[in-house]
């Protein structure tokens, strides 16, 4: 769970997230109570039209992220991030002080996804040491910050079959996302992919 007091592919995957949220969400508007972040911004609050290969149903929902501490809402859900097969969704909490970006990229096979994971870790923009985690295949968690940004960032990267997952948790500096919350959300996304990709193969 998120603690109120001690909280919140390929180079392609880095481009992917910024493409989905042009001003890279950071946090609360100036009128929000402390702790606050720079205002979250997105290019659109509407859902894009489905395309031939629409993977948006593989993503988590705002209800999946909501718990006793926070109620999340969806700001956007886009197919084909940066033209790559997959999908990305952007969520913020009711106070606009925490955000989650859920990105899934689909590759031709498991090996290609694993290679993309390694490159994504090496080209990350978050300052922090990668640590192994028991989520998905090759799971890595990185806790830290971005240069010149006054917010805490936790990245969770892993693969599930041919899918590469990038979950980014943003919050106010000093209000870091808890490990149990990150792990819980990651495992929910892993299960959603396992089920969804199996259904697509039938």
ROPAFI-777910 format. One record per residue: x, y, z of N, C-alpha, C, O in turn; residue number from 1. Coordinates in nm, 3 decimals. Example, Ala and Ser with C-alpha at 12.3 -4.5 7.8 and 13.67 -1.06 7.14 Angstrom:
((1.319,-0.569,0.780),(1.230,-0.450,0.780),(1.320,-0.330,0.780),(1.424,-0.332,0.846),1);
((1.285,-0.225,0.708),(1.367,-0.106,0.714),(1.290,0.003,0.787),(1.341,0.114,0.804),2);
***
This chain:
((0.083,-0.120,0.000),(0.000,0.000,0.000),(0.086,0.125,0.000),(0.204,0.119,0.037),1);
((0.030,0.241,-0.042),(0.101,0.366,-0.040),(0.095,0.425,0.100),(-0.013,0.434,0.160),2);
((0.208,0.466,0.153),(0.212,0.527,0.285),(0.202,0.677,0.273),(0.275,0.737,0.194),3);
((0.114,0.738,0.348),(0.099,0.882,0.343),(0.223,0.953,0.393),(0.252,1.065,0.350),4);
((0.296,0.890,0.482),(0.410,0.958,0.541),(0.542,0.919,0.478),(0.636,0.998,0.478),5);
((0.550,0.797,0.425),(0.678,0.753,0.367),(0.658,0.700,0.226),(0.701,0.589,0.196),6);
((0.599,0.771,0.147),(0.567,0.726,0.013),(0.671,0.768,-0.084),(0.792,0.791,-0.083),7);
((0.498,0.770,-0.229),(0.483,0.754,-0.370),(0.615,0.765,-0.440),(0.620,0.754,-0.563),8);
((1.214,0.097,-2.594),(1.246,-0.050,-2.575),(1.355,-0.060,-2.651),(1.362,-0.028,-2.770),9);
((1.500,-0.135,-2.542),(1.523,-0.041,-2.650),(1.509,0.100,-2.600),(1.435,0.129,-2.506),10);
((1.586,0.189,-2.667),(1.571,0.330,-2.635),(1.429,0.372,-2.663),(1.386,0.478,-2.617),11);
((1.357,0.294,-2.736),(1.219,0.322,-2.776),(1.129,0.337,-2.658),(1.041,0.423,-2.659),12);
((1.147,0.257,-2.555),(1.054,0.262,-2.443),(1.063,0.393,-2.368),(0.965,0.440,-2.312),13);
((1.184,0.454,-2.368),(1.198,0.583,-2.304),(1.123,0.688,-2.383),(1.056,0.775,-2.326),14);
((1.136,0.679,-2.517),(1.063,0.772,-2.603),(0.914,0.750,-2.590),(0.836,0.845,-2.596),15);
((0.874,0.623,-2.571),(0.733,0.587,-2.565),(0.659,0.664,-2.459),(0.554,0.722,-2.486),16);
((0.713,0.666,-2.339),(0.640,0.729,-2.230),(0.629,0.877,-2.250),(0.523,0.935,-2.225),17);
((0.736,0.943,-2.297),(0.729,1.086,-2.317),(0.635,1.120,-2.430),(0.574,1.228,-2.431),18);
((0.621,1.028,-2.526),(0.529,1.053,-2.635),(0.386,1.048,-2.587),(0.300,1.119,-2.639),19);
((0.359,0.963,-2.487),(0.223,0.951,-2.437),(0.185,1.065,-2.346),(0.068,1.100,-2.336),20);
((0.283,1.124,-2.278),(0.258,1.235,-2.187),(0.356,1.346,-2.218),(0.461,1.355,-2.155),21);
((0.324,1.430,-2.314),(0.417,1.524,-2.370),(0.489,1.609,-2.267),(0.607,1.639,-2.285),22);
((0.423,1.649,-2.158),(0.488,1.733,-2.060),(0.535,1.653,-1.942),(0.556,1.709,-1.834),23);
((0.553,1.524,-1.957),(0.591,1.429,-1.853),(0.528,1.464,-1.719),(0.576,1.554,-1.650),24);
((0.420,1.393,-1.682),(0.347,1.424,-1.561),(0.438,1.430,-1.442),(0.532,1.350,-1.430),25);
((0.412,1.522,-1.354),(0.495,1.534,-1.236),(0.417,1.537,-1.110),(0.465,1.482,-1.011),26);
((0.298,1.597,-1.104),(0.228,1.599,-0.977),(0.117,1.698,-0.973),(0.053,1.726,-1.075),27);
((0.094,1.752,-0.855),(-0.025,1.829,-0.828),(-0.019,1.968,-0.887),(0.088,2.022,-0.911),28);
((-0.137,2.025,-0.911),(-0.146,2.164,-0.949),(-0.110,2.248,-0.829),(-0.105,2.199,-0.716),29);
((-0.084,2.379,-0.854),(-0.034,2.464,-0.747),(-0.132,2.480,-0.633),(-0.091,2.515,-0.522),30);
((-0.260,2.454,-0.656),(-0.361,2.470,-0.551),(-0.377,2.346,-0.465),(-0.450,2.350,-0.366),31);
((-0.312,2.235,-0.500),(-0.328,2.110,-0.426),(-0.255,2.118,-0.293),(-0.155,2.189,-0.283),32);
((-0.303,2.046,-0.190),(-0.237,2.048,-0.060),(-0.102,1.980,-0.067),(-0.076,1.897,-0.154),33);
((-0.015,2.016,0.028),(0.118,1.953,0.033),(0.104,1.806,0.065),(0.011,1.771,0.138),34);
((0.191,1.714,0.015),(0.298,1.750,-0.077),(0.248,1.771,-0.217),(0.153,1.705,-0.260),35);
((0.310,1.863,-0.289),(0.264,1.893,-0.425),(0.375,1.868,-0.524),(0.493,1.861,-0.489),36);
((0.335,1.856,-0.650),(0.426,1.836,-0.761),(0.390,1.935,-0.869),(0.283,1.996,-0.864),37);
((0.477,1.952,-0.970),(0.436,2.033,-1.086),(0.310,1.974,-1.147),(0.288,1.854,-1.139),38);
((0.227,2.058,-1.206),(0.097,2.014,-1.256),(0.110,1.901,-1.357),(0.193,1.907,-1.447),39);
((0.025,1.797,-1.341),(0.019,1.690,-1.440),(-0.043,1.744,-1.567),(-0.138,1.822,-1.562),40);
((0.010,1.703,-1.681),(-0.049,1.745,-1.806),(-0.051,1.627,-1.902),(0.038,1.543,-1.898),41);
((-0.152,1.621,-1.986),(-0.160,1.519,-2.090),(-0.208,1.585,-2.217),(-0.265,1.694,-2.213),42);
((-0.186,1.518,-2.329),(-0.227,1.574,-2.456),(-0.376,1.562,-2.479),(-0.434,1.640,-2.556),43);
((-0.439,1.466,-2.413),(-0.581,1.442,-2.436),(-0.640,1.363,-2.320),(-0.571,1.282,-2.259),44);
((-0.767,1.387,-2.290),(-0.835,1.309,-2.188),(-0.930,1.210,-2.252),(-1.001,1.137,-2.182),45);
((-0.931,1.205,-2.384),(-1.018,1.112,-2.454),(-0.940,0.990,-2.498),(-0.817,0.991,-2.504),46);
((-1.012,0.885,-2.529),(-0.951,0.760,-2.573),(-0.939,0.759,-2.724),(-1.036,0.788,-2.794),47);
((-0.822,0.725,-2.775),(-0.800,0.722,-2.919),(-0.880,0.610,-2.983),(-0.916,0.512,-2.918),48);
((-0.906,0.626,-3.113),(-0.983,0.524,-3.184),(-0.904,0.395,-3.194),(-0.782,0.398,-3.215),49);
((-0.970,0.281,-3.177),(-0.900,0.152,-3.185),(-0.835,0.132,-3.321),(-0.885,0.178,-3.423),50);
((-0.720,0.062,-3.321),(-0.652,0.029,-3.445),(-0.659,-0.122,-3.466),(-0.718,-0.195,-3.387),51);
((-0.597,-0.168,-3.575),(-0.606,-0.309,-3.610),(-0.558,-0.399,-3.495),(-0.626,-0.496,-3.461),52);
((-0.442,-0.368,-3.437),(-0.392,-0.442,-3.323),(-0.402,-0.352,-3.201),(-0.315,-0.269,-3.176),53);
((-0.508,-0.369,-3.125),(-0.537,-0.281,-3.012),(-0.509,-0.357,-2.883),(-0.580,-0.452,-2.850),54);
((-0.405,-0.317,-2.812),(-0.365,-0.385,-2.690),(-0.408,-0.311,-2.564),(-0.361,-0.344,-2.455),55);
((-0.496,-0.213,-2.576),(-0.534,-0.134,-2.459),(-0.603,-0.217,-2.351),(-0.593,-0.184,-2.233),56);
((-0.672,-0.322,-2.391),(-0.739,-0.406,-2.292),(-0.641,-0.485,-2.206),(-0.680,-0.542,-2.104),57);
((-0.514,-0.488,-2.245),(-0.414,-0.558,-2.165),(-0.365,-0.473,-2.047),(-0.300,-0.525,-1.956),58);
((-0.395,-0.345,-2.048),(-0.348,-0.254,-1.944),(-0.435,-0.262,-1.819),(-0.549,-0.309,-1.824),59);
((-0.379,-0.217,-1.707),(-0.456,-0.206,-1.584),(-0.556,-0.092,-1.594),(-0.551,-0.011,-1.686),60);
((-0.648,-0.087,-1.497),(-0.749,0.018,-1.492),(-0.728,0.101,-1.366),(-0.650,0.064,-1.278),61);
((-0.797,0.214,-1.358),(-0.789,0.298,-1.238),(-0.833,0.221,-1.115),(-0.779,0.242,-1.006),62);
((-0.932,0.134,-1.130),(-0.980,0.054,-1.017),(-0.871,-0.040,-0.964),(-0.865,-0.066,-0.844),63);
((-0.785,-0.090,-1.053),(-0.676,-0.176,-1.010),(-0.576,-0.101,-0.921),(-0.517,-0.161,-0.831),64);
((-0.558,0.028,-0.946),(-0.461,0.108,-0.871),(-0.518,0.164,-0.741),(-0.443,0.196,-0.649),65);
((-0.649,0.176,-0.734),(-0.714,0.238,-0.618),(-0.708,0.148,-0.496),(-0.732,0.028,-0.505),66);
((-0.675,0.209,-0.381),(-0.672,0.134,-0.255),(-0.724,0.225,-0.143),(-0.784,0.329,-0.171),67);
((-0.702,0.186,-0.018),(-0.754,0.263,0.095),(-0.691,0.401,0.105),(-0.750,0.492,0.162),68);
((-0.571,0.417,0.051),(-0.500,0.545,0.060),(-0.530,0.640,-0.055),(-0.531,0.761,-0.036),69);
((-0.554,0.585,-0.174),(-0.569,0.669,-0.292),(-0.677,0.618,-0.386),(-0.696,0.498,-0.402),70);
((-0.747,0.713,-0.447),(-0.841,0.682,-0.554),(-0.783,0.738,-0.683),(-0.764,0.859,-0.695),71);
((-0.756,0.650,-0.778),(-0.698,0.693,-0.905),(-0.803,0.708,-1.013),(-0.906,0.640,-1.012),72);
((-0.775,0.798,-1.106),(-0.859,0.817,-1.225),(-0.769,0.809,-1.347),(-0.650,0.837,-1.340),73);
((-0.828,0.769,-1.458),(-0.753,0.758,-1.583),(-0.758,0.889,-1.660),(-0.866,0.945,-1.681),74);
((-0.642,0.937,-1.701),(-0.636,1.058,-1.783),(-0.627,1.026,-1.932),(-0.678,1.101,-2.014),75);
((-0.563,0.915,-1.966),(-0.553,0.878,-2.108),(-0.523,0.730,-2.119),(-0.469,0.668,-2.027),76);
((-0.558,0.673,-2.234),(-0.529,0.533,-2.266),(-0.510,0.527,-2.416),(-0.606,0.537,-2.493),77);
((-0.385,0.511,-2.460),(-0.350,0.525,-2.600),(-0.295,0.395,-2.659),(-0.221,0.324,-2.591),78);
((-0.330,0.365,-2.783),(-0.271,0.248,-2.850),(-0.141,0.286,-2.919),(-0.114,0.403,-2.944),79);
((-0.061,0.186,-2.950),(0.059,0.200,-3.033),(0.148,0.317,-2.992),(0.162,0.412,-3.069),80);
((0.208,0.313,-2.872),(0.295,0.424,-2.829),(0.411,0.445,-2.927),(0.486,0.352,-2.957),81);
((0.424,0.565,-2.975),(0.531,0.601,-3.068),(0.530,0.512,-3.192),(0.634,0.488,-3.254),82);
((0.411,0.461,-3.228),(0.397,0.377,-3.346),(0.436,0.232,-3.324),(0.435,0.153,-3.419),83);
((0.470,0.195,-3.200),(0.511,0.058,-3.170),(0.391,-0.022,-3.121),(0.308,0.032,-3.048),84);
((0.378,-0.150,-3.160),(0.266,-0.231,-3.109),(0.265,-0.233,-2.956),(0.366,-0.259,-2.892),85);
((0.150,-0.203,-2.900),(0.137,-0.198,-2.756),(0.034,-0.096,-2.715),(-0.054,-0.061,-2.793),86);
((0.044,-0.046,-2.592),(-0.051,0.052,-2.540),(0.008,0.118,-2.417),(0.101,0.066,-2.356),87);
((-0.047,0.235,-2.381),(-0.001,0.307,-2.264),(-0.118,0.381,-2.200),(-0.204,0.434,-2.270),88);
((-0.119,0.384,-2.067),(-0.224,0.455,-1.993),(-0.160,0.542,-1.886),(-0.054,0.509,-1.833),89);
((-0.227,0.653,-1.854),(-0.177,0.750,-1.757),(-0.285,0.772,-1.652),(-0.399,0.804,-1.684),90);
((-0.248,0.754,-1.525),(-0.342,0.767,-1.413),(-0.288,0.867,-1.311),(-0.167,0.879,-1.292),91);
((-0.380,0.939,-1.245),(-0.343,1.026,-1.133),(-0.440,1.001,-1.018),(-0.553,0.955,-1.040),92);
((-0.396,1.032,-0.896),(-0.487,1.017,-0.783),(-0.576,1.140,-0.772),(-0.556,1.240,-0.841),93);
((-0.675,1.131,-0.683),(-0.775,1.237,-0.672),(-0.713,1.370,-0.629),(-0.763,1.476,-0.667),94);
((-0.606,1.364,-0.550),(-0.540,1.486,-0.504),(-0.441,1.541,-0.607),(-0.385,1.648,-0.587),95);
((-0.420,1.468,-0.715),(-0.326,1.507,-0.819),(-0.184,1.519,-0.765),(-0.108,1.606,-0.808),96);
((-0.148,1.432,-0.670),(-0.015,1.433,-0.611),(0.065,1.308,-0.644),(0.184,1.301,-0.614),97);
((0.001,1.208,-0.706),(0.068,1.085,-0.746),(0.020,1.044,-0.884),(-0.095,1.065,-0.920),98);
((0.111,0.985,-0.960),(0.076,0.941,-1.096),(0.137,0.805,-1.123),(0.241,0.769,-1.067),99);
((0.071,0.730,-1.211),(0.122,0.600,-1.257),(0.109,0.596,-1.409),(0.002,0.623,-1.463),100);
((0.217,0.563,-1.476),(0.216,0.545,-1.621),(0.241,0.398,-1.650),(0.345,0.343,-1.612),101);
((0.148,0.334,-1.716),(0.154,0.190,-1.745),(0.172,0.173,-1.896),(0.081,0.204,-1.974),102);
((0.289,0.124,-1.937),(0.319,0.107,-2.079),(0.354,-0.038,-2.108),(0.435,-0.098,-2.038),103);
((0.293,-0.094,-2.212),(0.320,-0.230,-2.256),(0.358,-0.224,-2.403),(0.284,-0.170,-2.485),104);
((0.473,-0.281,-2.437),(0.517,-0.291,-2.576),(0.524,-0.437,-2.616),(0.575,-0.520,-2.540),105);
((0.475,-0.470,-2.735),(0.469,-0.608,-2.782),(0.577,-0.630,-2.889),(0.587,-0.555,-2.986),106);
((0.658,-0.735,-2.868),(0.767,-0.768,-2.959),(0.738,-0.899,-3.032),(0.645,-0.971,-2.995),107);
((0.816,-0.933,-3.136),(0.788,-1.054,-3.214),(0.797,-1.183,-3.131),(0.725,-1.279,-3.159),108);
((0.885,-1.185,-3.028),(0.899,-1.306,-2.949),(0.958,-1.271,-2.813),(0.992,-1.156,-2.786),109);
((0.970,-1.372,-2.726),(1.020,-1.352,-2.590),(1.162,-1.298,-2.589),(1.195,-1.211,-2.508),110);
((1.247,-1.350,-2.679),(1.387,-1.308,-2.681),(1.401,-1.160,-2.717),(1.484,-1.090,-2.660),111);
((1.320,-1.114,-2.811),(1.325,-0.973,-2.850),(1.281,-0.884,-2.735),(1.338,-0.778,-2.713),112);
((1.179,-0.928,-2.661),(1.132,-0.851,-2.546),(1.239,-0.845,-2.438),(1.260,-0.740,-2.377),113);
((1.308,-0.958,-2.413),(1.414,-0.962,-2.312),(1.529,-0.869,-2.350),(1.585,-0.802,-2.264),114);
((1.565,-0.866,-2.478),(1.672,-0.777,-2.523),(1.631,-0.631,-2.508),(1.713,-0.547,-2.470),115);
((1.505,-0.601,-2.537),(1.455,-0.465,-2.522),(1.456,-0.422,-2.375),(1.482,-0.306,-2.344),116);
((1.428,-0.516,-2.285),(1.431,-0.487,-2.142),(1.572,-0.444,-2.099),(1.587,-0.345,-2.029),117);
((1.672,-0.518,-2.142),(1.810,-0.485,-2.105),(1.850,-0.347,-2.156),(1.917,-0.271,-2.086),118);
((1.808,-0.316,-2.276),(1.843,-0.185,-2.331),(1.765,-0.074,-2.261),(1.818,0.035,-2.240),119);
((1.640,-0.102,-2.224),(1.560,-0.002,-2.153),(1.623,0.032,-2.018),(1.624,0.148,-1.977),120);
((1.674,-0.069,-1.949),(1.740,-0.045,-1.820),(1.865,0.040,-1.839),(1.891,0.131,-1.760),121);
((1.942,0.010,-1.942),(2.068,0.081,-1.963),(2.047,0.224,-2.013),(2.137,0.307,-1.999),122);
((1.932,0.255,-2.072),(1.908,0.389,-2.126),(1.806,0.467,-2.046),(1.753,0.567,-2.094),123);
((1.776,0.425,-1.925),(1.676,0.493,-1.842),(1.720,0.635,-1.811),(1.838,0.667,-1.814),124);
((1.621,0.721,-1.781),(1.649,0.860,-1.744),(1.637,0.883,-1.593),(1.660,0.994,-1.545),125);
((1.603,0.780,-1.520),(1.590,0.791,-1.375),(1.723,0.761,-1.310),(1.787,0.661,-1.341),126);
((1.765,0.849,-1.219),(1.891,0.830,-1.147),(1.865,0.739,-1.028),(1.792,0.776,-0.936),127);
((1.924,0.620,-1.029),(1.904,0.522,-0.923),(1.963,0.389,-0.966),(1.983,0.364,-1.085),128);
((1.991,0.304,-0.869),(2.051,0.174,-0.898),(1.944,0.069,-0.925),(1.853,0.052,-0.845),129);
((1.954,-0.002,-1.039),(1.859,-0.110,-1.068),(1.874,-0.224,-0.967),(1.985,-0.265,-0.935),130);
((1.759,-0.274,-0.919),(1.758,-0.386,-0.826),(1.665,-0.493,-0.880),(1.559,-0.462,-0.934),131);
((1.705,-0.621,-0.867),(1.617,-0.728,-0.915),(1.490,-0.736,-0.832),(1.490,-0.704,-0.713),132);
((1.382,-0.778,-0.894),(1.255,-0.794,-0.824),(1.185,-0.919,-0.877),(1.209,-0.961,-0.990),133);
((1.100,-0.978,-0.796),(1.034,-1.102,-0.833),(0.907,-1.083,-0.912),(0.812,-1.160,-0.896),134);
((0.903,-0.984,-0.998),(0.786,-0.960,-1.082),(0.822,-0.989,-1.226),(0.917,-0.930,-1.279),135);
((0.749,-1.077,-1.291),(0.772,-1.108,-1.431),(0.905,-1.174,-1.456),(0.969,-1.225,-1.363),136);
((0.947,-1.173,-1.583),(1.078,-1.227,-1.620),(1.179,-1.111,-1.625),(1.154,-1.008,-1.686),137);
((1.294,-1.131,-1.559),(1.398,-1.028,-1.561),(1.357,-0.899,-1.493),(1.409,-0.793,-1.527),138);
((1.265,-0.906,-1.398),(1.212,-0.787,-1.333),(1.319,-0.701,-1.266),(1.406,-0.752,-1.196),139);
((1.311,-0.570,-1.289),(1.404,-0.474,-1.230),(1.325,-0.356,-1.176),(1.232,-0.307,-1.241),140);
((1.362,-0.310,-1.056),(1.301,-0.190,-1.000),(1.409,-0.086,-0.979),(1.518,-0.118,-0.932),141);
((1.380,0.038,-1.013),(1.474,0.149,-1.000),(1.404,0.261,-0.924),(1.303,0.314,-0.970),142);
((1.458,0.296,-0.809),(1.401,0.403,-0.727),(1.495,0.521,-0.729),(1.615,0.505,-0.705),143);
((1.444,0.638,-0.758),(1.531,0.755,-0.762),(1.459,0.878,-0.807),(1.341,0.898,-0.775),144);
((1.528,0.962,-0.882),(1.473,1.089,-0.930),(1.519,1.111,-1.073),(1.606,1.039,-1.124),145);
((1.460,1.211,-1.136),(1.510,1.259,-1.264),(1.585,1.389,-1.238),(1.546,1.468,-1.152),146);
((1.692,1.412,-1.312),(1.765,1.538,-1.294),(1.673,1.659,-1.313),(1.594,1.664,-1.407),147);
((1.685,1.755,-1.224),(1.612,1.882,-1.234),(1.461,1.866,-1.218),(1.385,1.955,-1.258),148);
((1.416,1.757,-1.160),(1.273,1.738,-1.135),(1.251,1.711,-0.987),(1.311,1.621,-0.930),149);
((1.164,1.788,-0.927),(1.140,1.779,-0.784),(1.031,1.677,-0.756),(0.920,1.712,-0.714),150);
((1.063,1.550,-0.779),(0.968,1.443,-0.753),(1.043,1.311,-0.739),(1.154,1.295,-0.790),151);
((0.980,1.218,-0.672),(1.034,1.083,-0.659),(0.978,0.998,-0.773),(0.862,1.012,-0.811),152);
((1.062,0.909,-0.827),(1.020,0.823,-0.937),(1.065,0.679,-0.906),(1.179,0.656,-0.868),153);
((0.973,0.586,-0.923),(1.005,0.443,-0.914),(0.967,0.378,-1.045),(0.852,0.389,-1.090),154);
((1.062,0.309,-1.107),(1.037,0.237,-1.231),(1.035,0.087,-1.203),(1.120,0.036,-1.130),155);
((0.940,0.018,-1.262),(0.936,-0.127,-1.260),(0.934,-0.175,-1.403),(0.844,-0.141,-1.480),156);
((1.035,-0.254,-1.441),(1.047,-0.306,-1.578),(1.054,-0.457,-1.573),(1.127,-0.513,-1.491),157);
((0.979,-0.523,-1.660),(0.985,-0.669,-1.669),(0.922,-0.713,-1.801),(0.860,-0.634,-1.871),158);
((0.940,-0.841,-1.833),(0.874,-0.896,-1.951),(0.778,-1.007,-1.910),(0.793,-1.071,-1.806),159);
((0.680,-1.027,-1.994),(0.587,-1.139,-1.982),(0.566,-1.191,-2.124),(0.491,-1.131,-2.201),160);
((0.634,-1.302,-2.158),(0.630,-1.349,-2.295),(0.690,-1.245,-2.387),(0.799,-1.196,-2.361),161);
((0.620,-1.210,-2.497),(0.673,-1.111,-2.590),(0.645,-0.967,-2.550),(0.673,-0.875,-2.627),162);
((0.590,-0.947,-2.431),(0.553,-0.812,-2.387),(0.658,-0.755,-2.291),(0.705,-0.824,-2.201),163);
((0.692,-0.629,-2.312),(0.778,-0.554,-2.221),(0.692,-0.454,-2.146),(0.618,-0.377,-2.207),164);
((0.701,-0.456,-2.013),(0.620,-0.367,-1.929),(0.709,-0.262,-1.866),(0.817,-0.291,-1.816),165);
((0.661,-0.139,-1.868),(0.727,-0.028,-1.798),(0.622,0.042,-1.713),(0.534,0.111,-1.765),166);
((0.631,0.024,-1.583),(0.542,0.093,-1.489),(0.621,0.203,-1.421),(0.724,0.176,-1.360),167);
((0.573,0.325,-1.430),(0.640,0.438,-1.367),(0.548,0.499,-1.262),(0.435,0.537,-1.290),168);
((0.600,0.507,-1.139),(0.526,0.563,-1.026),(0.590,0.697,-0.989),(0.709,0.701,-0.959),169);
((0.513,0.804,-0.992),(0.563,0.938,-0.962),(0.493,0.994,-0.839),(0.374,0.970,-0.818),170);
((0.568,1.069,-0.758),(0.511,1.130,-0.638),(0.598,1.246,-0.595),(0.702,1.273,-0.656),171);
((0.556,1.314,-0.489),(0.636,1.423,-0.436),(0.766,1.370,-0.379),(0.772,1.258,-0.328),172);
((0.870,1.451,-0.387),(0.998,1.415,-0.329),(0.980,1.390,-0.180),(0.923,1.474,-0.109),173);
((1.028,1.275,-0.131),(1.012,1.240,0.010),(0.886,1.159,0.038),(0.864,1.116,0.151),174);
((0.804,1.137,-0.063),(0.680,1.060,-0.048),(0.684,0.941,-0.143),(0.596,0.923,-0.227),175);
((0.788,0.860,-0.128),(0.820,0.755,-0.225),(0.717,0.642,-0.223),(0.665,0.606,-0.117),176);
((0.688,0.587,-0.340),(0.596,0.474,-0.352),(0.651,0.355,-0.275),(0.770,0.324,-0.284),177);
((0.566,0.289,-0.201),(0.611,0.176,-0.119),(0.636,0.052,-0.205),(0.574,0.035,-0.310),178);
((0.726,-0.033,-0.159),(0.757,-0.157,-0.230),(0.634,-0.247,-0.246),(0.613,-0.301,-0.355),179);
((0.552,-0.267,-0.140),(0.435,-0.354,-0.157),(0.340,-0.306,-0.266),(0.284,-0.387,-0.340),180);
((0.322,-0.174,-0.277),(0.232,-0.122,-0.380),(0.290,-0.147,-0.518),(0.219,-0.193,-0.608),181);
((0.418,-0.117,-0.537),(0.483,-0.139,-0.666),(0.474,-0.286,-0.706),(0.440,-0.318,-0.820),182);
((0.505,-0.375,-0.613),(0.501,-0.519,-0.643),(0.360,-0.565,-0.675),(0.340,-0.642,-0.769),183);
((0.263,-0.519,-0.597),(0.123,-0.559,-0.619),(0.074,-0.516,-0.757),(0.013,-0.595,-0.829),184);
((0.102,-0.391,-0.794),(0.058,-0.341,-0.925),(0.130,-0.415,-1.037),(0.069,-0.449,-1.139),185);
((0.260,-0.441,-1.018),(0.335,-0.513,-1.119),(0.280,-0.653,-1.142),(0.268,-0.697,-1.257),186);
((0.247,-0.723,-1.035),(0.196,-0.859,-1.049),(0.058,-0.860,-1.113),(0.025,-0.952,-1.188),187);
((-0.024,-0.759,-1.083),(-0.154,-0.750,-1.149),(-0.138,-0.732,-1.299),(-0.211,-0.791,-1.378),188);
((-0.039,-0.647,-1.339),(-0.016,-0.627,-1.483),(0.039,-0.753,-1.547),(0.004,-0.785,-1.660),189);
((0.124,-0.825,-1.476),(0.178,-0.951,-1.527),(0.066,-1.052,-1.552),(0.063,-1.117,-1.656),190);
((-0.026,-1.065,-1.457),(-0.137,-1.159,-1.472),(-0.228,-1.118,-1.587),(-0.273,-1.202,-1.664),191);
((-0.255,-0.986,-1.597),(-0.341,-0.937,-1.706),(-0.280,-0.970,-1.842),(-0.352,-1.004,-1.936),192);
((-0.149,-0.959,-1.852),(-0.082,-0.993,-1.979),(-0.085,-1.142,-2.005),(-0.112,-1.186,-2.117),193);
((-0.057,-1.220,-1.902),(-0.057,-1.365,-1.919),(-0.191,-1.414,-1.971),(-0.197,-1.498,-2.061),194);
((-0.298,-1.362,-1.913),(-0.432,-1.402,-1.955),(-0.466,-1.346,-2.092),(-0.517,-1.417,-2.178),195);
((-0.439,-1.216,-2.111),(-0.476,-1.150,-2.234),(-0.401,-1.201,-2.355),(-0.460,-1.220,-2.462),196);
((-0.270,-1.224,-2.340),(-0.192,-1.275,-2.453),(-0.231,-1.419,-2.487),(-0.230,-1.457,-2.605),197);
((-0.265,-1.499,-2.385),(-0.310,-1.636,-2.410),(-0.441,-1.636,-2.488),(-0.462,-1.718,-2.578),198);
((-0.530,-1.543,-2.453),(-0.658,-1.533,-2.525),(-0.636,-1.494,-2.671),(-0.707,-1.542,-2.760),199);
((-0.538,-1.406,-2.695),(-0.511,-1.361,-2.832),(-0.459,-1.475,-2.919),(-0.478,-1.474,-3.040),200);
((-0.393,-1.574,-2.856),(-0.336,-1.684,-2.933),(-0.441,-1.789,-2.969),(-0.416,-1.873,-3.055),201);
((-0.556,-1.786,-2.903),(-0.659,-1.887,-2.928),(-0.737,-1.857,-3.054),(-0.827,-1.932,-3.090),202);
***
